[in-house]
Amino acid sequence: MLNNETARQMAENVARIRERMAEAARAAGRDPGEILLCAACKTRTVEEVCASARLPIDLFGENHVQELVEKSEAGAYGGKPAHFIGHLQTNKVNKVVGRAALIESVDSERLLQKIDRAAEALGLRQDILIEVNIGGEASKSGVDAEGLWALLEAAAACGHLRLRGLMAIPPADAAPDETRRFFASMRGLLEQAAARGYENARMDTLSMGMSGDYPLAIEEGATIVRIGTAIYGARDYTRSH
Ligand SMILES: *Cc1c(COP(=O)(O)O)cnc(C)c1O
């Protein structure tokens, strides 16, 4: 069991985040009910995730396949969906398809094809987002804005995928007005993509915004914000896989 102080702190954090989410939505003339809170729970224990699942969190986000498998098998998500939000290696696709309600980080045609085949083998349709490297950073995963259109075409041609939209992580060192422009560009890309009317698509999802910038992301159109530190506190990477 988690100690009471930690559980109380987490409840307070989530309540505060929900308030700020609602404020940002109202400031942008949006319905707060259309924005989902994803708890980014990499490195967090089963106990921590279990305790957070009782709070008003909509879903969980995992970066590592092993953590997704362990926590889902332990029932840590309390029946809430889990999304895969980290870099996915093609040789681990089979453990994620069907287990993650949405794979948010698809950034190559090779990965697309692997996911499509795994979904076919399980007789299901896997929801995916395409991750865009919106800041054009060499160190980041995600497809660049030029490669996006070819990847969307390829995804639309996969009969066992359902394309739901886009995900991005803007550069960590960007100033707030620059971050806002990155978020606004993502919204522009989603709108353009939706206008193309792809097959096997329902382009209704824009996953962007983390602990430091989620109100901005909501003002610019995010439908999922992925928040870790502001819910659970600082991460201890010695516990990660
Ligand atoms: C860790 C992580 C987050 C959350 O980051 P915080 O700054 O802790 O809120 C969001 N998205 C992805 C893809 C992550 O890896």
The ligand as an ORCA input file, in Angstrom:
! r2SCAN-3c Opt
* xyz 0 1
  C       7.195     11.049    -19.825
  C       6.298     11.452    -20.898
  C       5.260     12.379    -20.706
  C       5.025     13.091    -19.386
  O       6.057     13.960    -19.092
  P       5.983     14.900    -17.775
  O       6.865     16.045    -18.117
  O       6.501     14.086    -16.647
  O       4.583     15.304    -17.590
  C       4.426     12.647    -21.766
  N       4.587     12.074    -22.982
  C       5.572     11.195    -23.208
  C       5.690     10.589    -24.566
  C       6.461     10.858    -22.200
  O       7.449     10.003    -22.452
*
